[in-house]
């Protein structure tokens, strides 16, 4: 089987998570600068078989767009243009950053490590992917 890759896209940083080839376990992969997303994906998709890219779409609690929604929509267009043969789905990413911060506290992560914003992004991408896997069962 092929992997599923999840993206938590932001204006500056993007968190990336991926499943194992059997699509059972979601694992945080890394955080990159958002401007490096397409080059990263080109390299990663050469090495790994990915059947689906999941990208978190930010929405407010009342389903209106957030300030980040247009950024994510632009990234989606770029991804679809560069990788037309790879399926892409958007998923609701409401509260994933807060859930990531809460998870960091529960894991006992030191305050110094919790202040590294890239850690939040990769954990948020992992949460997005894990929730997708659970909803697909």
GIURSUL-V612675 format. One record per backbone hydrogen bond with DSSP energy under -0.5 kcal/mol. NH is the residue of the N-H (numbers start at 1). CO is the residue of the C=O. Records with the same first field share a line. If there is no record, write none. Layout:
# GIURSUL-V612675
NH=CO / CO
This chain:
# GIURSUL-V612675
3=49
5=52
6=17
7=54
8=15
9=7
10=13
14=32
15=8
16=30
17=6
18=27
19=4
20=25
23=20
27=18
29=16
30=16
32=14
34=12
36=33
37=34
40=36
41=37
42=38
43=39
44=40
45=41
46=42
47=43 / 44
48=44
50=48
51=3
52=3
53=87
54=5 / 52
55=89
56=7
57=91
58=56
60=64
63=60
66=58
69=66
70=66
72=68
73=69
74=70
75=71
76=72
77=73
78=74
79=75
80=76
81=77
82=78
83=79
86=83
87=51 / 85
89=53
91=55
93=57
96=93
99=95
100=96
101=97
102=98
103=99
104=100
105=101
106=102
107=103
108=105
109=104
114=110
115=111
116=113
117=115
119=116
120=116
121=117
122=118
123=119
124=120
125=121
126=122
127=123
128=124
129=125
130=126
131=127
132=128
133=129
134=130
135=131
136=132
137=133 / 134
